[in-house]
Amino acid sequence: MNNRDFQIISKIFKEIEVVEDLIVGFNLEKFSSDERTKRAVCMTIINIGELTKSLTEDFKDAYNNIPWKSIAGMRDITAHKYQTLKVGDVWVTILNDIPKLKVQLNEILKDVLD
């Protein structure tokens, strides 16, 4: 992995930690009613997707088990269709996709740093 991809993956990992911190103590109902947290989480999802778009094609090909296009697509939907975005879809992303991505990135970083 080149240094640029390593830096991007490290930044994505930090953004995931931001999402985790933002939703401590939240459930779907509380998340749905907290506009500030919804917007902060959505901005963080946008950041993750934008960073993903900056990874090299070689890197994405090497780790093609990660749904890079879907991550970038979620960024696009969140950024361009925020007013029609379903809070439940964001919540599912937070609960299912973000933790899975964190595990996958952790494995990549572990392999690189070992």
C-alpha distances in whole Angstrom, upper triangle without the diagonal:
4,7,8,6,7,10,11,10,12,15,15,16,18,20,21,22,24,26,26,28,30,32,33,36,36,37,37,41,40,37,39,41,39,38,37,34,34,33,30,29,29,27,24,24,24,21,19,19,19,16,15,16,14,11,10,11,9,7,10,12,9,11,14,16,16,18,16,19,22,20,20,24,25,24,26,29,29,29,32,34,34,38,38,35,36,35,35,32,30,32,30,27,27,29,27,23,22,22,21,18,18,18,15,13,14,13,9,10,12,10,7,11,13
4,6,6,6,9,10,11,12,15,16,17,19,20,21,23,25,26,27,29,31,32,34,37,37,39,39,42,41,38,40,42,40,39,36,34,34,33,30,29,29,27,24,24,24,21,19,20,19,15,15,16,13,10,9,12,10,8,12,14,12,14,17,19,18,20,18,21,23,21,21,24,26,24,26,29,29,29,31,34,34,38,38,35,37,36,37,34,31,33,32,28,29,30,29,25,24,24,23,20,20,20,18,15,17,16,13,12,15,13,10,12,15
4,6,5,6,9,10,10,12,14,15,17,18,20,21,23,25,26,27,29,31,32,36,36,37,38,41,40,36,38,41,38,37,35,33,33,31,28,27,27,25,23,23,23,19,18,19,18,14,15,16,13,11,11,14,13,11,14,16,15,16,19,21,19,21,19,22,24,21,21,25,26,24,26,29,29,28,31,33,33,37,38,35,36,36,36,33,31,32,32,28,28,30,29,25,23,24,23,20,19,20,18,15,16,17,13,12,15,14,11,12,15
4,5,5,6,9,10,11,12,14,15,17,19,20,21,23,25,26,27,29,31,35,34,36,36,39,38,34,36,38,36,34,32,30,30,28,26,25,25,23,20,20,19,16,15,16,14,11,12,13,9,8,8,12,12,10,13,15,15,15,18,20,18,20,17,19,21,19,18,22,23,21,23,26,25,25,27,30,30,34,34,32,34,33,34,31,29,30,30,26,26,28,27,24,22,23,23,19,19,20,18,15,17,18,14,13,17,16,13,15,18
4,5,5,6,8,10,10,12,14,15,16,18,20,21,23,24,26,27,29,33,32,34,33,37,36,32,34,37,34,33,31,29,28,27,25,23,23,21,19,18,18,15,13,14,13,10,9,11,8,6,7,10,10,7,9,12,12,12,14,16,14,16,13,16,18,16,16,20,20,19,21,24,24,23,26,28,28,32,33,30,31,31,31,28,26,28,27,23,23,26,24,21,19,20,19,16,16,17,15,12,14,14,11,11,14,14,11,13,17
4,5,5,6,9,10,11,12,14,15,17,19,20,21,23,25,26,28,31,31,33,33,36,35,32,34,36,34,33,31,29,29,28,25,23,24,22,19,19,19,16,14,16,15,11,12,14,11,9,10,13,13,10,12,15,13,13,16,17,15,18,15,19,20,18,18,22,22,21,23,26,25,25,28,30,30,34,34,31,32,31,32,29,27,28,27,24,23,25,24,21,19,19,19,15,14,16,14,10,12,13,9,8,11,11,8,10,14
4,6,5,6,9,10,11,12,14,15,17,19,20,21,23,25,26,30,30,32,32,35,34,31,33,35,32,31,29,27,27,25,23,22,22,20,17,18,17,14,13,15,14,10,11,13,11,10,12,15,15,12,14,17,16,16,19,20,17,19,16,19,21,18,18,22,21,19,22,25,24,23,26,29,28,32,33,30,31,30,31,29,26,27,27,23,23,25,24,21,19,20,20,16,15,17,16,12,13,15,12,10,14,15,12,13,16
4,5,5,6,9,10,11,12,14,15,17,19,20,21,23,25,29,28,30,30,33,31,28,30,32,30,28,26,24,24,23,20,19,19,17,14,14,14,11,9,11,10,6,8,10,7,7,10,13,14,11,12,15,15,14,16,18,15,16,13,16,17,14,14,18,18,16,18,21,20,20,23,25,25,29,29,26,28,27,28,25,23,24,24,20,20,22,22,18,16,18,18,14,13,16,14,11,13,15,12,11,15,16,13,15,18
4,5,5,6,9,10,11,13,14,15,17,19,20,22,23,27,26,28,28,31,30,27,29,31,29,28,26,24,24,23,20,18,19,18,14,14,15,12,9,11,12,8,8,11,10,8,11,14,14,10,11,14,14,12,14,15,12,14,12,15,16,13,14,18,17,16,19,22,20,21,24,26,25,29,29,26,27,26,27,24,21,23,22,19,18,20,19,16,14,15,14,11,10,12,11,7,9,11,9,8,12,13,11,13,16
4,5,5,6,9,10,11,13,15,15,17,19,21,22,25,26,27,28,31,30,27,29,31,28,28,26,23,24,23,20,18,19,18,14,15,16,13,11,14,14,10,11,14,13,12,14,17,17,14,15,18,17,15,18,18,15,17,16,19,19,16,17,20,20,18,21,24,22,22,26,27,26,30,31,28,29,27,28,25,23,23,23,20,19,21,20,17,15,15,16,12,11,13,12,8,9,12,10,8,11,13,11,12,15
4,5,5,6,9,10,11,13,14,15,17,19,20,24,24,26,26,29,28,24,27,29,26,25,22,20,21,20,17,15,16,14,11,12,13,9,8,11,11,8,10,13,11,11,15,18,18,15,16,19,19,17,19,19,16,17,15,18,18,15,15,19,18,16,19,21,19,19,23,25,23,27,28,25,26,25,26,24,21,22,22,19,17,20,20,17,14,15,16,13,12,15,14,11,12,15,13,12,15,17,15,16,19
4,5,5,6,9,10,11,13,14,15,17,19,22,22,23,24,27,25,22,24,26,24,23,21,19,19,18,15,13,14,13,9,10,11,8,5,9,9,7,8,11,11,11,14,16,18,14,14,18,17,15,17,17,13,14,12,15,15,11,12,16,14,13,16,18,17,17,21,22,21,25,25,22,23,22,23,20,17,18,19,15,14,17,16,13,10,12,13,9,9,12,12,9,11,14,12,11,15,17,16,16,20
4,5,5,6,9,10,11,13,14,16,17,21,21,22,23,26,25,22,25,27,24,24,22,19,19,19,16,14,16,15,11,12,14,11,9,12,13,10,11,15,14,14,17,19,19,16,16,19,18,15,18,17,14,15,14,17,17,14,15,18,17,16,19,21,19,20,24,25,23,27,27,24,24,23,23,21,18,19,19,15,14,16,15,13,10,10,12,9,7,10,10,7,8,11,11,10,12,15,14,15,18
4,5,5,6,9,10,11,12,15,16,20,20,22,23,26,24,21,24,25,23,22,20,17,18,18,14,13,15,14,10,12,13,11,9,13,14,11,13,16,16,16,19,22,22,19,19,22,22,19,21,21,17,19,17,20,19,16,17,20,18,17,20,22,19,20,23,25,23,26,27,24,25,23,24,22,19,19,20,17,15,17,17,15,12,13,15,12,10,13,14,11,11,15,14,12,15,18,17,17,20
4,5,5,6,9,10,11,13,15,18,18,20,20,23,21,18,21,22,20,19,17,14,15,14,11,10,11,10,6,8,10,7,6,10,11,10,12,15,15,15,19,21,22,19,19,22,22,19,21,20,17,17,16,18,17,13,14,17,15,13,17,18,15,16,20,21,19,23,24,20,21,19,20,19,15,16,17,14,12,15,16,13,10,12,14,11,10,14,14,12,13,17,16,15,18,20,19,20,23
4,5,5,6,9,10,11,13,16,16,18,18,21,20,17,19,22,19,19,18,14,15,15,12,10,12,12,8,8,11,10,8,11,13,12,12,16,17,16,20,22,23,19,18,22,21,18,20,18,15,16,15,17,16,13,15,17,14,14,18,18,16,17,21,22,20,23,23,20,20,18,18,17,14,14,14,11,9,11,12,10,7,8,10,8,7,11,12,10,11,15,15,14,17,19,19,19,22
4,5,5,6,9,10,11,15,15,17,19,22,20,17,20,22,19,20,17,14,16,16,13,11,14,13,10,11,14,12,11,15,16,15,16,19,19,19,23,25,26,22,22,25,24,21,23,21,18,19,19,21,20,16,18,21,18,17,21,21,19,20,24,24,22,25,26,22,22,20,20,19,16,16,17,14,11,13,14,13,10,10,13,11,9,12,14,12,12,16,16,15,17,20,20,19,22
4,5,5,6,9,10,14,14,17,18,20,18,15,18,19,16,17,14,11,13,13,9,8,11,11,7,10,12,11,11,14,15,14,16,19,20,20,24,26,27,24,23,27,26,23,25,24,20,21,20,22,20,17,18,20,17,16,20,20,17,18,22,22,20,23,24,21,21,18,19,19,15,15,17,14,11,14,16,15,11,12,15,14,12,15,17,15,16,19,19,18,20,23,23,23,25
4,5,5,6,9,12,11,13,14,17,15,12,15,17,14,15,13,9,10,11,8,6,9,10,7,8,11,11,10,13,15,15,16,19,20,21,24,26,27,24,23,26,26,23,24,22,19,19,18,20,18,15,17,18,15,14,18,18,15,16,20,20,17,20,21,18,17,15,16,15,11,11,13,11,8,10,12,12,8,10,13,12,11,14,16,15,16,19,20,19,21,24,24,24,27
4,6,6,7,10,10,12,14,17,15,13,16,18,16,17,15,11,13,14,11,9,13,13,10,12,15,14,13,16,18,18,18,22,23,23,26,28,29,25,24,27,27,24,25,23,20,20,20,22,20,17,19,21,18,17,21,21,18,20,23,23,21,23,24,20,20,17,17,16,13,12,13,12,8,9,12,12,9,9,13,12,10,13,16,15,15,18,20,19,20,23,24,24,26
4,6,6,9,10,13,15,17,15,13,17,18,15,16,14,10,13,14,11,10,14,14,11,13,16,15,15,18,20,19,21,24,24,25,28,30,31,28,27,30,30,27,28,26,23,24,23,25,23,20,22,23,20,20,23,23,20,21,25,25,22,24,25,22,21,18,19,19,16,14,16,15,11,13,16,16,12,13,16,16,14,16,19,18,17,21,22,21,22,26,26,25,27
4,6,9,9,12,13,15,12,10,13,14,11,12,10,7,9,11,8,7,11,12,10,12,15,15,15,18,19,19,21,24,25,25,29,31,32,29,28,31,31,28,29,27,24,24,23,25,22,19,21,22,19,18,21,21,17,19,22,22,19,21,22,19,18,15,16,17,13,12,15,14,11,12,16,16,13,14,17,17,16,19,21,20,20,24,24,23,25,28,28,28,31
4,6,5,8,10,12,9,8,11,13,10,12,11,8,9,12,10,8,12,14,12,13,16,17,16,19,21,21,22,25,26,27,30,32,33,30,28,32,31,28,29,27,23,23,23,25,22,19,22,22,19,19,22,21,18,20,23,22,19,21,21,18,17,13,14,15,12,10,13,12,9,10,13,14,12,13,16,17,15,18,21,20,20,24,25,24,26,29,29,29,31
4,6,9,12,13,11,10,14,15,13,15,14,11,13,15,13,12,15,17,15,16,20,20,19,22,24,24,25,28,29,29,33,34,35,32,31,34,33,30,30,28,25,26,26,28,25,22,25,26,22,22,25,24,21,24,27,26,23,24,25,22,20,17,17,18,15,13,15,15,11,12,15,16,14,14,17,18,16,19,22,21,21,24,26,25,26,29,30,29,31
4,7,10,11,9,9,13,13,12,15,15,12,14,17,15,14,17,19,18,19,22,23,22,25,27,27,28,31,32,32,36,37,39,35,34,37,36,33,33,31,28,28,29,30,27,25,27,28,24,24,28,26,23,25,28,27,24,25,25,22,21,17,17,19,16,13,16,17,13,13,16,18,17,16,20,21,19,21,24,24,24,27,29,28,29,32,33,33,34
4,7,8,6,6,9,10,10,13,13,10,11,14,14,12,15,17,16,17,20,21,21,23,25,26,26,29,31,31,35,36,38,34,32,35,35,32,32,30,27,26,27,28,25,23,25,25,21,22,25,23,20,23,25,24,20,21,22,19,17,13,13,15,13,10,13,14,11,11,15,17,15,15,19,20,19,21,24,24,24,27,29,29,30,33,34,33,35
4,6,5,6,8,10,11,14,15,12,12,16,16,14,16,19,18,18,21,23,22,24,26,27,27,30,32,32,36,36,38,35,33,35,35,32,32,29,26,26,27,28,24,23,25,25,21,22,25,22,20,23,25,23,20,21,21,18,15,12,11,13,12,9,11,13,11,10,13,16,15,16,19,20,20,22,24,25,25,28,30,30,31,34,35,35,37
4,6,5,6,9,10,12,14,12,11,14,15,13,14,18,18,17,20,22,21,22,25,26,26,29,31,32,35,35,37,34,32,35,35,31,31,28,26,24,26,26,22,21,23,22,19,20,22,20,18,21,23,20,17,18,17,15,12,8,7,10,10,7,9,12,10,10,13,15,15,16,19,20,21,23,25,26,26,29,30,31,32,35,36,36,38
4,5,5,6,9,12,14,12,11,15,16,15,16,20,20,19,22,24,24,25,28,29,29,32,34,35,38,39,41,38,35,38,39,35,34,32,29,28,29,29,26,24,26,25,22,23,25,22,20,22,24,21,18,18,18,16,13,10,10,13,12,10,13,15,14,14,17,19,19,20,23,24,24,26,28,29,30,32,34,34,36,38,39,40,42
4,5,5,6,10,11,9,10,13,14,13,15,18,18,19,21,23,23,25,27,28,29,31,33,34,38,39,40,37,35,38,39,35,35,33,30,29,29,30,26,25,27,26,22,23,25,22,20,22,24,22,19,19,19,17,15,11,12,15,13,11,14,16,14,14,18,20,19,20,23,24,24,26,28,29,29,32,33,33,35,38,38,38,40
4,5,5,8,9,7,6,10,11,10,12,14,15,15,18,19,20,21,23,25,25,27,29,30,34,35,37,34,32,35,35,32,32,30,27,25,26,26,23,21,23,22,18,19,21,19,16,19,21,19,15,16,16,14,12,8,9,12,10,8,12,13,11,12,15,17,16,17,20,21,21,24,26,26,27,29,31,31,32,35,36,36,38
4,6,7,10,9,7,10,12,12,12,15,16,16,18,21,21,22,24,26,26,28,30,32,35,36,38,36,33,36,37,33,33,31,28,26,27,26,23,22,23,22,18,19,21,18,15,18,19,17,14,13,14,12,10,6,8,11,10,9,12,14,13,14,17,18,18,20,22,23,23,26,28,28,29,32,33,33,35,38,38,39,41
4,6,9,9,8,11,13,13,14,17,18,18,20,23,23,24,26,28,29,31,33,34,38,39,41,38,36,39,40,37,36,34,31,30,30,30,26,25,26,25,21,22,23,21,18,20,21,19,15,15,16,14,13,10,12,15,13,12,16,17,16,17,20,22,21,23,25,26,26,29,31,31,32,35,36,36,38,40,41,41,43
4,6,6,6,9,10,11,12,14,16,17,18,20,21,23,24,26,27,29,31,32,36,37,39,37,35,38,39,35,35,34,30,29,29,29,26,24,25,24,21,20,22,20,17,19,21,19,15,15,17,15,14,11,13,16,13,13,16,17,15,17,20,21,20,21,25,25,24,27,29,29,30,33,34,33,35,38,38,38,41
4,6,5,6,9,10,10,12,14,15,16,18,20,21,22,24,26,27,29,31,34,36,38,36,34,37,38,35,34,33,30,28,28,27,25,23,23,23,19,18,20,18,14,16,18,16,12,12,14,13,13,11,14,15,13,13,17,17,16,18,21,21,20,22,25,25,25,28,30,29,30,33,34,33,36,38,38,39,41
4,6,5,6,9,10,11,12,14,15,17,18,20,21,23,24,26,27,29,33,35,37,34,33,36,37,34,34,33,29,28,27,27,25,22,23,23,19,18,20,19,15,16,18,17,14,14,17,15,16,13,16,17,14,15,18,18,16,18,21,21,19,22,25,24,24,27,29,27,29,32,32,32,34,37,36,36,39
4,5,5,6,8,10,10,12,14,15,16,18,20,21,22,24,26,27,31,33,35,32,30,34,34,31,31,30,26,25,25,25,23,20,21,21,18,17,19,18,14,16,18,18,14,15,17,15,15,11,14,15,12,12,15,15,12,15,18,18,16,18,21,21,20,24,25,24,25,29,29,29,31,33,33,33,36
4,6,5,6,9,10,10,12,14,15,16,18,20,21,23,25,26,30,31,33,31,29,32,33,30,29,28,25,23,23,23,20,18,19,18,15,14,16,15,11,13,15,14,10,12,13,11,11,8,11,12,9,9,13,12,11,14,17,16,15,18,20,20,20,23,25,24,25,29,29,29,31,34,34,34,37
4,5,5,6,9,10,10,12,14,15,16,18,20,21,23,25,29,30,32,30,28,32,33,30,30,29,25,23,22,22,20,18,18,18,14,13,15,14,10,11,13,13,9,11,13,11,13,11,14,14,11,12,16,14,13,16,19,18,16,19,22,21,21,24,25,24,26,29,29,29,31,34,33,34,37
4,5,5,6,9,10,11,12,14,15,17,18,20,21,23,27,29,31,28,27,30,31,28,28,28,24,23,22,22,20,17,18,18,15,13,16,15,12,12,15,16,12,14,17,14,15,13,16,15,12,13,16,14,12,16,18,17,15,17,20,19,19,22,23,22,23,27,27,26,29,31,30,31,34
4,5,5,6,9,10,11,12,14,15,16,19,20,22,25,27,29,26,24,28,28,25,25,24,21,20,19,20,17,14,15,16,12,11,14,14,10,12,15,15,12,14,16,13,13,11,13,12,9,10,12,11,9,12,14,13,11,14,17,16,16,19,20,19,21,24,24,24,26,29,28,29,32
4,5,5,6,9,10,11,12,14,15,17,19,21,24,25,28,25,23,27,28,25,25,24,20,18,17,17,15,13,13,13,10,8,11,10,6,8,11,11,8,12,13,10,11,10,12,11,8,10,13,10,10,14,15,14,12,16,18,16,17,20,21,20,22,25,25,25,28,30,29,30,33
4,5,5,6,9,10,10,12,14,15,17,19,23,24,27,24,23,26,27,25,25,25,21,19,18,18,16,13,13,14,11,9,11,12,8,8,12,13,10,13,15,13,15,14,16,15,11,14,16,13,13,16,18,16,14,17,19,17,18,21,22,20,22,25,24,24,27,29,28,29,32
4,5,5,6,9,10,10,12,14,16,17,21,23,25,22,21,24,25,22,23,22,18,18,16,17,15,12,12,14,11,9,12,13,10,11,14,15,13,16,18,15,16,15,17,15,11,13,15,12,11,14,16,14,11,14,16,14,14,18,18,16,18,22,21,21,23,26,25,26,29
4,5,5,6,9,10,11,13,15,16,19,21,23,20,18,22,23,20,20,19,16,14,13,14,12,9,9,11,8,6,10,10,8,9,13,13,12,15,16,13,14,13,14,12,9,11,12,9,9,13,13,11,9,13,14,12,13,17,17,15,18,21,20,20,23,25,25,26,29
4,5,5,6,9,10,11,13,15,18,20,22,20,18,22,23,21,21,21,17,15,13,13,12,9,8,10,8,5,7,9,7,6,10,12,11,14,15,13,15,15,17,14,12,14,16,12,13,16,17,14,13,16,17,15,16,19,19,17,20,23,22,22,25,27,26,27,30
4,5,5,6,9,10,11,13,17,19,21,19,17,21,22,20,20,21,17,16,13,14,14,10,10,12,11,8,11,13,10,10,13,15,14,18,19,17,19,18,20,17,14,17,18,14,14,18,18,15,13,16,17,14,15,18,18,16,18,21,20,19,23,24,23,24,27
4,5,5,6,9,10,11,15,16,19,16,14,18,19,16,17,17,13,13,10,12,11,8,8,11,9,7,11,13,11,12,15,17,16,20,20,17,19,18,19,16,13,16,16,12,12,15,15,12,10,13,14,11,11,15,14,12,15,18,16,16,20,21,20,22,25
4,5,5,6,9,10,14,15,17,15,13,17,18,16,16,16,13,11,8,9,9,5,4,7,7,5,8,10,10,10,13,15,15,18,19,16,18,18,19,16,14,16,16,13,14,17,16,13,12,15,15,12,14,17,15,14,17,19,18,18,22,23,22,24,27
4,5,5,7,9,13,14,17,15,14,18,19,17,18,19,15,14,11,11,12,9,7,10,10,7,9,12,11,10,13,16,16,19,20,18,20,20,22,19,17,19,20,16,17,20,20,16,15,18,18,15,16,19,18,16,19,21,19,19,23,24,22,24,27
4,5,5,7,11,13,15,13,12,16,17,15,16,17,14,14,10,12,13,10,9,12,12,10,12,15,14,14,17,19,19,23,23,21,23,22,24,21,18,21,21,17,17,20,20,16,14,17,17,13,14,17,16,13,16,18,16,16,20,20,19,21,24
4,5,6,9,10,13,10,9,13,14,12,13,14,11,10,7,9,10,7,6,10,11,9,12,15,14,14,17,19,19,23,23,20,22,22,23,20,18,20,19,16,17,19,18,14,13,16,15,12,13,16,14,12,15,17,14,15,19,19,18,20,23
4,6,8,9,12,11,10,13,15,14,14,16,13,12,8,8,11,9,6,10,12,10,11,14,15,14,16,18,19,23,23,21,23,24,25,21,20,22,22,18,19,22,21,17,17,19,19,15,17,19,17,15,19,20,17,18,22,22,21,23,26
4,6,9,12,10,10,13,15,14,15,18,15,14,11,12,14,12,10,14,15,13,14,18,18,17,19,22,22,26,26,24,26,27,28,24,22,25,25,21,22,24,23,20,18,21,20,16,18,20,18,15,19,20,17,17,21,21,19,21,24
4,7,8,7,7,10,11,11,12,15,12,13,9,11,14,12,11,15,16,15,16,19,20,19,21,24,24,28,28,26,28,28,28,25,23,25,25,21,22,24,22,19,18,20,19,15,16,18,15,13,16,17,14,14,18,17,16,18,21
4,5,5,6,9,10,11,12,15,14,14,11,13,16,15,14,17,19,18,19,22,23,22,24,27,27,31,31,29,31,31,31,28,26,29,28,24,25,27,25,22,21,23,21,18,19,20,17,15,18,18,15,16,19,18,16,19,22
4,5,5,6,8,10,10,14,13,13,10,11,15,15,13,16,19,18,19,22,23,23,24,27,28,32,31,29,30,31,31,28,27,29,27,24,26,28,25,21,21,23,21,18,20,21,17,16,20,19,16,18,21,19,18,21,23
4,6,5,6,9,10,13,13,14,12,14,17,17,16,19,22,21,22,25,26,26,28,30,31,35,34,32,33,34,34,30,29,31,29,26,27,29,26,23,23,24,22,19,20,21,17,16,19,18,14,16,19,17,15,19,21
4,5,5,6,8,11,11,13,10,13,16,15,15,18,20,19,21,24,24,25,27,29,29,33,33,30,31,31,31,28,26,28,27,23,24,26,23,20,19,21,18,15,17,17,14,12,15,14,11,13,15,14,12,16,18
4,5,5,6,9,8,9,7,10,12,12,12,15,17,17,18,21,22,22,24,26,27,30,30,27,28,28,28,25,24,26,24,20,22,23,21,17,17,19,16,13,16,16,13,12,15,15,12,14,17,15,15,18,20
4,5,5,9,9,11,10,11,14,15,15,17,19,20,21,23,25,25,27,28,30,33,32,30,31,31,31,27,26,28,26,23,25,26,23,20,20,21,18,16,18,18,14,14,18,16,13,16,18,16,16,20,21
4,6,9,10,12,12,14,17,16,17,20,21,22,24,26,27,27,29,31,32,35,34,31,32,33,32,28,28,29,27,24,25,26,23,20,20,21,18,15,17,17,13,13,15,13,10,14,15,13,13,17,18
4,5,6,9,9,12,14,14,15,18,19,19,21,23,24,25,27,29,29,33,32,29,29,29,28,25,24,25,23,20,21,22,19,16,16,17,14,12,14,13,9,10,13,11,9,12,14,12,13,16,17
4,5,7,8,10,12,12,14,16,17,18,20,22,23,24,26,27,28,31,30,27,28,28,27,23,23,25,22,19,21,22,19,16,17,18,14,12,15,15,11,12,15,14,12,15,17,16,16,20,21
4,6,9,11,12,12,15,16,17,19,21,22,23,25,26,27,28,31,29,26,26,26,25,22,22,22,20,17,19,19,16,13,15,15,11,10,13,12,9,11,14,12,11,15,16,15,17,20,21
4,6,9,9,9,11,13,14,15,17,19,19,21,23,24,24,28,26,23,23,23,22,19,18,20,17,14,16,17,14,10,11,12,9,7,11,11,8,9,12,12,11,14,16,16,17,19,21
4,6,5,6,9,10,11,13,14,15,17,19,20,21,21,25,23,20,21,21,20,17,16,18,16,13,15,16,13,10,12,14,11,9,13,13,11,12,15,15,14,17,20,19,20,23,24
4,5,5,6,8,10,11,13,14,15,17,18,20,20,24,23,20,21,22,21,18,17,19,17,14,16,18,15,12,12,15,13,10,13,15,12,12,16,16,14,17,19,19,19,22,24
4,5,5,6,9,10,10,12,14,15,16,17,19,22,21,18,20,21,21,17,17,19,18,15,17,19,17,13,15,17,15,13,16,18,15,16,19,20,18,20,23,23,23,26,28
4,5,5,6,9,10,10,12,14,15,15,17,20,18,15,16,17,17,13,13,16,14,11,14,16,14,10,12,15,13,12,15,17,15,16,19,20,19,21,24,24,24,27,29
4,5,5,6,9,10,11,12,14,15,16,19,18,15,16,17,17,13,12,15,13,10,12,15,13,9,10,13,12,10,13,15,13,13,17,18,17,19,22,22,22,24,27
4,5,5,6,9,10,11,12,14,15,18,18,15,17,18,19,15,14,17,16,13,15,18,16,13,13,17,16,13,16,18,16,16,19,21,19,20,24,24,24,26,29
4,5,5,6,9,10,10,11,13,16,15,13,15,16,17,13,13,16,15,12,15,18,16,13,14,18,17,15,18,20,19,19,22,23,22,24,27,27,27,29,32
4,5,5,6,8,10,10,11,14,13,10,12,13,13,10,9,12,12,9,12,15,14,11,12,15,15,13,16,19,18,18,21,23,22,23,26,27,27,29,32
4,6,5,6,8,10,10,14,14,11,14,14,16,13,11,14,15,11,13,16,16,13,13,17,17,14,17,20,19,18,21,23,22,23,26,27,27,28,31
4,5,5,6,8,9,13,13,11,14,15,17,14,13,17,17,14,16,19,19,16,16,20,20,18,20,23,22,21,25,26,25,26,29,30,29,32,34
4,6,5,5,7,10,9,7,10,12,14,11,11,14,15,13,15,18,18,15,16,20,20,18,21,24,23,23,26,28,27,28,31,32,32,34,36
4,6,6,5,9,9,7,10,10,13,10,9,12,14,12,13,16,17,15,15,18,19,18,20,23,22,22,25,27,26,27,30,31,31,33,35
4,6,6,9,11,9,13,14,16,14,12,16,17,15,16,20,20,18,17,21,22,20,22,25,24,23,26,29,27,28,31,32,32,33,36
4,6,8,9,9,13,15,17,15,14,18,19,17,19,22,22,20,20,24,25,23,25,28,27,26,29,31,30,31,34,35,35,36,39
4,6,6,6,10,12,15,13,12,16,17,16,18,21,21,20,20,24,24,23,25,28,28,27,30,32,31,32,36,37,36,38,41
4,5,5,8,10,13,12,11,14,16,15,16,19,20,19,19,22,24,22,24,27,27,27,29,32,31,32,35,36,36,37,40
4,6,9,10,13,13,13,16,18,17,18,21,22,22,22,25,26,26,27,30,30,30,33,35,35,35,38,40,40,41,44
4,6,9,12,11,12,15,16,16,18,20,21,20,21,25,25,25,27,30,30,30,33,35,34,35,38,39,40,41,44
4,6,9,8,8,11,12,12,14,17,17,17,17,21,22,21,23,26,26,26,29,31,31,32,35,36,36,38,40
4,5,5,7,9,10,11,13,15,16,16,17,20,21,21,23,25,26,26,29,31,31,32,35,36,37,38,40
4,5,5,6,9,10,10,12,14,15,15,18,19,20,21,24,25,25,27,29,30,31,33,35,36,37,39
4,5,5,6,9,10,10,12,13,14,16,18,19,20,22,24,25,26,28,29,30,32,34,35,36,38
4,5,5,6,9,10,10,11,12,15,16,16,18,21,21,22,24,26,27,28,30,32,33,34,36
4,5,5,6,9,10,10,10,13,15,15,16,19,20,20,22,24,25,26,28,30,31,32,34
4,5,5,6,8,10,10,12,14,15,16,18,20,20,22,24,25,26,28,30,31,32,34
4,5,5,6,7,9,11,12,13,15,17,18,19,21,22,24,25,27,28,30,31,33
4,6,5,5,6,9,10,10,12,14,15,16,18,20,21,22,24,26,27,28,30
4,6,6,5,7,10,10,11,14,15,16,17,19,20,21,23,25,26,27,29
4,6,7,7,9,11,11,13,15,16,17,19,21,22,23,25,27,27,29
4,6,6,6,9,10,11,13,15,16,17,19,20,22,23,25,26,27
4,6,5,6,9,10,11,12,14,15,17,18,20,21,23,24,26
4,5,5,6,9,10,10,12,14,15,16,18,20,21,22,24
4,5,5,6,9,10,10,13,14,15,16,19,20,21,22
4,5,5,6,9,10,11,13,14,15,17,19,20,21
4,5,5,6,8,10,11,12,14,15,16,18,20
4,5,5,6,9,10,10,12,14,15,16,18
4,6,5,6,9,10,10,12,14,15,16
4,5,5,6,9,10,11,13,14,16
4,5,5,6,8,10,11,12,14
4,5,5,6,9,10,10,12
4,6,5,6,9,10,10
4,5,5,6,9,10
4,5,5,6,8
4,5,5,6
4,6,5
4,6
4
